[in-house]
Amino acid sequence: QVQLVESGGGLVQAGGSLRLSCAASGGSFSRYVMAWFRQVPGKEREFVASISRNGPTTYYIDSVKGRFTISRDNAKNTVYLQMNSLKADDTAVYYCAARPGPFYSGGSIYTDKRQFESWGQGTLVTVSE
């Protein structure tokens, strides 16, 4: 399994921006679909966005479309989440996740946390109003 380490979280005012990074090691990065999830205390971990192994295909939940952008640099073994126009509702611990193989299965994109085998430790994003 690949090891993942997130960075870039912090405190930002509503309307501001942050860029999260997730550095991978111990595996062939380009074999993995990469995703970002987030979790608020007391709630289930929620899928946010994912990107295919070579990066041309991405998928987002509706609440972040047009505000967040997921990207990856396979030469640097890193995936990013650019977050713009942040809202208080975006406050959460953000986790990077990886799963080997294709982006789709039977026409469905992988978004269930149980489908991802490697996880980072999380980075806290706090958006103040």
C-alpha positions in Angstrom: 0.0 0.0 0.0 1.1 3.5 -0.6 1.7 5.9 2.3 0.0 9.3 2.3 0.8 12.5 4.1 -1.4 15.6 3.8 -0.4 19.2 4.4 -1.7 22.7 3.8 -4.6 22.9 6.2 -5.2 25.9 8.4 -7.5 28.7 9.4 -9.0 30.9 6.7 -11.8 33.4 6.5 -14.9 32.7 4.5 -14.3 33.5 0.8 -10.7 32.7 1.1 -8.6 30.0 -0.5 -6.3 27.1 0.6 -4.4 24.5 -1.3 -4.0 21.0 0.3 -1.3 18.7 -0.8 -0.9 15.0 -0.3 2.5 13.3 -0.8 2.6 9.6 -1.6 5.4 7.2 -1.0 6.0 3.5 -1.1 4.1 2.6 -4.2 3.7 3.3 -7.9 1.7 6.5 -7.6 0.4 6.5 -11.2 -1.4 3.1 -10.5 -3.7 4.8 -8.0 -6.9 6.7 -8.3 -6.6 9.5 -5.7 -9.4 11.2 -3.7 -10.1 13.7 -1.0 -12.6 13.1 1.7 -13.6 15.2 4.7 -15.0 14.6 8.1 -16.7 16.7 10.7 -16.8 15.3 14.3 -19.9 13.2 14.8 -20.5 12.7 11.0 -19.6 10.2 8.4 -16.5 10.7 6.3 -17.7 12.4 3.1 -16.3 12.0 -0.4 -15.2 15.4 -1.9 -13.3 14.8 -5.2 -11.3 12.2 -7.1 -8.9 12.1 -10.0 -8.0 9.3 -12.4 -4.6 7.7 -12.5 -3.2 9.9 -15.2 -5.3 12.9 -14.3 -7.6 13.7 -17.2 -10.8 12.7 -15.4 -12.1 14.2 -12.2 -15.3 14.0 -10.2 -16.7 16.3 -7.5 -19.6 16.4 -5.1 -22.1 19.1 -6.0 -21.4 21.3 -3.1 -17.8 21.9 -4.1 -18.2 22.0 -7.9 -16.8 25.3 -9.3 -15.0 26.1 -6.1 -12.6 23.1 -5.6 -10.1 21.7 -8.1 -8.3 18.4 -7.7 -5.1 17.8 -9.6 -2.1 15.6 -9.5 1.6 15.6 -10.5 2.7 12.0 -11.0 6.3 13.1 -11.3 6.1 14.5 -7.8 3.9 11.7 -6.4 1.5 14.4 -5.2 -2.2 15.2 -5.4 -3.6 18.6 -4.7 -6.9 20.1 -3.7 -7.3 23.8 -4.5 -10.1 25.2 -2.5 -11.5 28.6 -3.4 -14.5 30.6 -2.1 -14.4 28.7 1.1 -17.5 28.5 3.3 -18.0 27.8 6.9 -19.6 24.5 5.9 -16.3 23.4 4.4 -14.7 23.2 7.9 -13.6 19.7 8.4 -10.6 17.4 8.6 -9.6 16.6 5.0 -8.2 13.2 4.2 -6.3 12.0 1.1 -7.1 8.5 0.0 -5.9 6.1 -2.7 -7.1 3.0 -4.5 -5.3 1.1 -7.3 -7.0 0.4 -10.5 -9.6 2.1 -12.7 -11.6 5.2 -12.0 -14.9 3.5 -12.7 -16.5 0.2 -12.0 -19.6 -0.8 -13.9 -20.1 2.8 -14.9 -20.0 4.0 -11.3 -17.2 6.2 -9.9 -15.6 5.0 -6.7 -16.8 7.4 -3.9 -17.3 5.1 -0.9 -14.6 5.3 1.7 -14.6 1.5 2.0 -13.4 1.3 -1.6 -10.1 3.2 -0.8 -7.3 1.2 0.8 -4.8 3.9 1.8 -5.4 6.9 3.9 -3.4 9.9 5.2 -3.6 11.2 8.8 -5.8 14.2 7.8 -5.3 18.0 7.8 -7.7 20.4 9.5 -9.4 23.1 7.5 -11.2 25.8 9.6 -13.2 28.4 7.8 -14.3 31.4 9.9 -17.3 33.5 9.1 
